[in-house]
Amino acid sequence: MPTTPASYETKDLKRLKVADLRAILESKGLDATGKKDELIEKVQASANDAPEPEPEKSPPAKKPAAKETPAAEEEDDDDDEPR
């Protein structure tokens, strides 16, 4: 499959086979039906509508785990012992 540049020129797309144009459209999740001229228009439209790629972001820094505070010791309530 041919590489997909950011912008397409009609003369370059006309050199491609219909199967290649369909593969480009399918890889973008677009409708790949129609005649060659229609496919070329769809590929060009998809290149114009494509959002700019976002710069890679570094993963967020991990916060240190919260330290567990010792729970207050509960009084030993034995119901078995008379008071």
Backbone torsions as a table, in degrees:
resi	resn	phi	psi	omega
1	MET	NA	140.8	-178.8
2	PRO	-72.0	156.9	176.9
3	THR	-72.0	157.4	-177.0
4	THR	-112.4	99.0	178.8
5	PRO	-69.8	165.8	-177.6
6	ALA	-63.5	-36.8	177.7
7	SER	-129.8	145.3	-177.3
8	TYR	-112.8	142.1	172.3
9	GLU	-104.9	144.3	-176.6
10	THR	-56.4	-42.3	-177.3
11	LYS	-63.2	-34.2	178.1
12	ASP	-71.5	-40.4	-179.0
13	LEU	-69.3	-32.5	179.7
14	LYS	-66.2	-22.8	178.4
15	ARG	-75.9	-21.5	-178.5
16	LEU	-76.8	156.6	174.5
17	LYS	-82.2	158.9	178.9
18	VAL	-56.9	-40.5	-180.0
19	ALA	-61.0	-37.4	178.8
20	ASP	-68.9	-41.3	177.5
21	LEU	-62.6	-42.2	178.3
22	ARG	-63.6	-39.4	180.0
23	ALA	-63.2	-39.5	177.7
24	ILE	-62.0	-47.8	-179.1
25	LEU	-64.1	-42.3	-179.8
26	GLU	-65.1	-36.4	179.8
27	SER	-66.1	-22.5	177.5
28	LYS	-95.1	0.4	179.5
29	GLY	75.4	25.6	-178.2
30	LEU	-104.8	165.3	178.1
31	ASP	-65.1	125.3	-176.9
32	ALA	-111.2	29.8	178.8
33	THR	-103.8	153.5	176.8
34	GLY	126.7	177.7	178.9
35	LYS	-81.4	169.3	-174.6
36	LYS	-55.4	-45.9	-179.7
37	ASP	-61.7	-37.7	178.0
38	GLU	-67.5	-39.7	178.8
39	LEU	-63.7	-41.4	178.7
40	ILE	-60.9	-43.3	178.4
41	GLU	-61.8	-41.3	179.7
42	LYS	-65.5	-40.6	179.2
43	VAL	-64.4	-44.1	179.8
44	GLN	-65.0	-40.5	178.9
45	ALA	-64.9	-38.0	-179.8
46	SER	-68.8	-31.9	178.0
47	ALA	-70.6	-35.3	179.2
48	ASN	-74.0	-31.4	-177.9
49	ASP	-88.5	-10.5	-175.1
50	ALA	-65.7	131.8	178.1
51	PRO	-71.5	154.3	176.7
52	GLU	-64.0	138.7	177.5
53	PRO	-66.5	136.3	-179.7
54	GLU	-77.2	143.1	176.8
55	PRO	-64.6	149.5	-178.6
56	GLU	-68.4	135.3	178.7
57	LYS	-103.9	143.5	175.9
58	SER	-75.4	149.0	-179.3
59	PRO	-63.1	149.0	-179.4
60	PRO	-62.7	144.5	179.7
61	ALA	-67.0	140.5	179.5
62	LYS	-77.9	135.4	176.9
63	LYS	-80.4	143.8	178.3
64	PRO	-63.5	146.0	-179.2
65	ALA	-64.0	141.5	179.2
66	ALA	-67.6	135.4	179.4
67	LYS	-76.6	139.2	179.1
68	GLU	-81.8	132.1	176.8
69	THR	-93.8	139.9	-179.1
70	PRO	-63.9	133.6	179.6
71	ALA	-71.3	147.3	177.9
72	ALA	-61.7	135.8	-178.1
73	GLU	-69.8	131.0	-179.9
74	GLU	-85.0	146.9	176.9
75	GLU	-69.1	145.7	-178.2
76	ASP	-80.3	104.4	179.7
77	ASP	-101.3	96.3	175.7
78	ASP	-94.2	119.3	178.2
79	ASP	-75.9	-13.0	-178.1
80	ASP	-75.1	-26.5	-175.3
81	GLU	-90.0	132.1	177.4
82	PRO	-71.3	152.9	179.0
83	ARG	-109.2	NA	NA
